[in-house]
């Protein structure tokens, strides 16, 4: 690998160009693309001790749902030293990968790749917890206060840095439906979120009856893993989902164009009310199940019928959990409602896995000091412009100070917000905007679909179809 230049020397009180808060895949992508920009003074803080990507869901054989080209950098800079292919080369695994003919890599391999990048990049500070962000109008900079943590996670030292730009990449957190929160918080019978599945796998396998709640990819993978590990005829598994079916992820070629910059720009230009309505109808674009996983589940269930009988596994979509309670200290009773039938029933189980997804971490705590400057929409959500910047008071933006967000803008940028395939493009957009230079030339057009009737951008020298003539009201 080419030796990487050292980051520019930084004076303690001098404002940095960029401070990243959180080091998940998205800010790691930003750091990887920022590293060659030697004039850019950037630093990243993360309170965890190391890079850690959904460790509880690194189930053996589980794959990420995007191709390996959706790594941290390739879709913005295929020649980057931090590409997945360069990781394989550095590990002397390029030829085995070539012969494996895998387009979708395992989650554990993606995690290992990200760890390799995190270990090689300068400017990443783990065990640094950001406590507050403020705007200093006298210096026209942001102040970022942080606590340096020791190996036990205890406060070791306090620090402050100054910056013109902040990029929030604090990620998401496990979501637990309100009726089940008391069960999760109480000791006794295991009720765990899918995020902690591997930590509790042995306990779950030992339970007589297990219920999986959630009809997305994580729920399917956990149900399949439990099914494979339990003896035929004594599976004792329930799989419940709120969706009307255990439906496949939308994976048609044109359907995938919803995860392009073209669609992101189209979505951002829509009115707030239309964006909110769309957000409730596009669940199958990102909450469905991979077709291969559905096939694996059916194959495993079918295999268990070869010698007669049916597996003791119940799969029921269209069900919501109304309430839940513990029976003594050994069992759980789930009160269920079937939405289409308008019927109710009870299910007694020994353990519950909540594959109920994730929600964006609230920005309010970390941005409390900026609240007077934040501009919000009709539902009190932060407004975000097309370049992923929070819309702030002109007294802040006029000083050329900006706060960018990563994976916290689904309400303004649409279904592709948490998608790994847009990570490099979004990071490149942010870096181009921060530096005021086209460090990473980005394509003017990325989809065959024209999502609106306005004229599409034209790529120089590209052969394009005639633009549609906008409809005139009354004709």
Secondary structure as the mmCIF struct_conf table of DSSP 4:
data_model
#
loop_
_struct_conf.conf_type_id
_struct_conf.id
_struct_conf.beg_label_comp_id
_struct_conf.beg_label_asym_id
_struct_conf.beg_label_seq_id
_struct_conf.end_label_comp_id
_struct_conf.end_label_asym_id
_struct_conf.end_label_seq_id
HELX_LH_PP_P HELX_LH_PP_P1 UNK A 2 UNK A 9
TURN_TY1_P TURN_TY1_P1 UNK A 12 UNK A 13
BEND BEND1 UNK A 14 UNK A 14
HELX_LH_PP_P HELX_LH_PP_P2 UNK A 15 UNK A 15
STRN STRN1 UNK A 16 UNK A 16
BEND BEND2 UNK A 17 UNK A 17
STRN STRN2 UNK A 18 UNK A 21
BEND BEND3 UNK A 24 UNK A 24
HELX_RH_AL_P HELX_RH_AL_P1 UNK A 25 UNK A 35
TURN_TY1_P TURN_TY1_P2 UNK A 36 UNK A 36
TURN_TY1_P TURN_TY1_P3 UNK A 38 UNK A 39
STRN STRN3 UNK A 42 UNK A 46
BEND BEND4 UNK A 47 UNK A 50
HELX_RH_3T_P HELX_RH_3T_P1 UNK A 55 UNK A 57
TURN_TY1_P TURN_TY1_P4 UNK A 60 UNK A 61
STRN STRN4 UNK A 63 UNK A 63
BEND BEND5 UNK A 65 UNK A 66
TURN_TY1_P TURN_TY1_P5 UNK A 68 UNK A 69
BEND BEND6 UNK A 70 UNK A 73
TURN_TY1_P TURN_TY1_P6 UNK A 74 UNK A 76
TURN_TY1_P TURN_TY1_P7 UNK A 78 UNK A 79
TURN_TY1_P TURN_TY1_P8 UNK A 81 UNK A 82
BEND BEND7 UNK A 83 UNK A 83
HELX_RH_AL_P HELX_RH_AL_P2 UNK A 84 UNK A 90
TURN_TY1_P TURN_TY1_P9 UNK A 91 UNK A 92
HELX_RH_AL_P HELX_RH_AL_P3 UNK A 94 UNK A 100
TURN_TY1_P TURN_TY1_P10 UNK A 101 UNK A 101
BEND BEND8 UNK A 103 UNK A 104
STRN STRN5 UNK A 106 UNK A 106
HELX_RH_AL_P HELX_RH_AL_P4 UNK A 107 UNK A 120
BEND BEND9 UNK A 122 UNK A 123
STRN STRN6 UNK A 124 UNK A 126
BEND BEND10 UNK A 127 UNK A 127
STRN STRN7 UNK A 128 UNK A 136
TURN_TY1_P TURN_TY1_P11 UNK A 137 UNK A 140
STRN STRN8 UNK A 141 UNK A 149
TURN_TY1_P TURN_TY1_P12 UNK A 151 UNK A 152
BEND BEND11 UNK A 153 UNK A 153
STRN STRN9 UNK A 155 UNK A 163
BEND BEND12 UNK A 164 UNK A 164
STRN STRN10 UNK A 165 UNK A 168
STRN STRN11 UNK A 172 UNK A 174
HELX_RH_AL_P HELX_RH_AL_P5 UNK A 178 UNK A 185
BEND BEND13 UNK A 186 UNK A 189
STRN STRN12 UNK A 191 UNK A 193
HELX_RH_3T_P HELX_RH_3T_P2 UNK A 194 UNK A 196
TURN_TY1_P TURN_TY1_P13 UNK A 197 UNK A 197
HELX_RH_3T_P HELX_RH_3T_P3 UNK A 198 UNK A 200
HELX_RH_AL_P HELX_RH_AL_P6 UNK A 201 UNK A 206
BEND BEND14 UNK A 207 UNK A 208
STRN STRN13 UNK A 210 UNK A 213
BEND BEND15 UNK A 216 UNK A 216
HELX_RH_AL_P HELX_RH_AL_P7 UNK A 217 UNK A 229
BEND BEND16 UNK A 230 UNK A 230
TURN_TY1_P TURN_TY1_P14 UNK A 232 UNK A 233
STRN STRN14 UNK A 237 UNK A 240
BEND BEND17 UNK A 242 UNK A 245
HELX_LH_PP_P HELX_LH_PP_P3 UNK A 247 UNK A 247
STRN STRN15 UNK A 248 UNK A 248
HELX_LH_PP_P HELX_LH_PP_P4 UNK A 249 UNK A 249
TURN_TY1_P TURN_TY1_P15 UNK A 253 UNK A 254
HELX_RH_3T_P HELX_RH_3T_P4 UNK A 255 UNK A 259
BEND BEND18 UNK A 260 UNK A 260
HELX_RH_AL_P HELX_RH_AL_P8 UNK A 261 UNK A 269
BEND BEND19 UNK A 270 UNK A 270
HELX_RH_AL_P HELX_RH_AL_P9 UNK A 272 UNK A 281
HELX_RH_AL_P HELX_RH_AL_P10 UNK A 283 UNK A 286
BEND BEND20 UNK A 287 UNK A 288
STRN STRN16 UNK A 289 UNK A 289
HELX_RH_AL_P HELX_RH_AL_P11 UNK A 291 UNK A 303
TURN_TY1_P TURN_TY1_P16 UNK A 304 UNK A 307
BEND BEND21 UNK A 308 UNK A 309
BEND BEND22 UNK A 312 UNK A 312
STRN STRN17 UNK A 313 UNK A 316
BEND BEND23 UNK A 318 UNK A 318
STRN STRN18 UNK A 319 UNK A 327
TURN_TY1_P TURN_TY1_P17 UNK A 328 UNK A 330
STRN STRN19 UNK A 331 UNK A 338
TURN_TY1_P TURN_TY1_P18 UNK A 339 UNK A 342
STRN STRN20 UNK A 343 UNK A 349
BEND BEND24 UNK A 350 UNK A 350
STRN STRN21 UNK A 351 UNK A 354
STRN STRN22 UNK A 358 UNK A 360
HELX_LH_PP_P HELX_LH_PP_P5 UNK A 361 UNK A 362
BEND BEND25 UNK A 363 UNK A 363
TURN_TY1_P TURN_TY1_P19 UNK A 364 UNK A 367
HELX_RH_3T_P HELX_RH_3T_P5 UNK A 368 UNK A 373
STRN STRN23 UNK A 374 UNK A 374
STRN STRN24 UNK A 376 UNK A 376
TURN_TY1_P TURN_TY1_P20 UNK A 378 UNK A 379
BEND BEND26 UNK A 380 UNK A 380
HELX_LH_PP_P HELX_LH_PP_P6 UNK A 381 UNK A 381
STRN STRN25 UNK A 382 UNK A 382
HELX_LH_PP_P HELX_LH_PP_P7 UNK A 383 UNK A 383
STRN STRN26 UNK A 384 UNK A 384
TURN_TY1_P TURN_TY1_P21 UNK A 386 UNK A 387
BEND BEND27 UNK A 388 UNK A 388
STRN STRN27 UNK A 389 UNK A 390
STRN STRN28 UNK A 392 UNK A 392
HELX_RH_AL_P HELX_RH_AL_P12 UNK A 394 UNK A 397
TURN_TY1_P TURN_TY1_P22 UNK A 398 UNK A 400
STRN STRN29 UNK A 402 UNK A 405
BEND BEND28 UNK A 406 UNK A 407
HELX_RH_AL_P HELX_RH_AL_P13 UNK A 410 UNK A 413
TURN_TY1_P TURN_TY1_P23 UNK A 415 UNK A 418
HELX_RH_3T_P HELX_RH_3T_P6 UNK A 420 UNK A 422
HELX_RH_AL_P HELX_RH_AL_P14 UNK A 423 UNK A 435
TURN_TY1_P TURN_TY1_P24 UNK A 436 UNK A 436
BEND BEND29 UNK A 437 UNK A 437
BEND BEND30 UNK A 439 UNK A 440
BEND BEND31 UNK A 444 UNK A 444
BEND BEND32 UNK A 448 UNK A 448
BEND BEND33 UNK A 452 UNK A 454
HELX_LH_PP_P HELX_LH_PP_P8 UNK A 455 UNK A 457
TURN_TY1_P TURN_TY1_P25 UNK A 460 UNK A 461
HELX_LH_PP_P HELX_LH_PP_P9 UNK A 465 UNK A 471
TURN_TY1_P TURN_TY1_P26 UNK A 473 UNK A 474
#
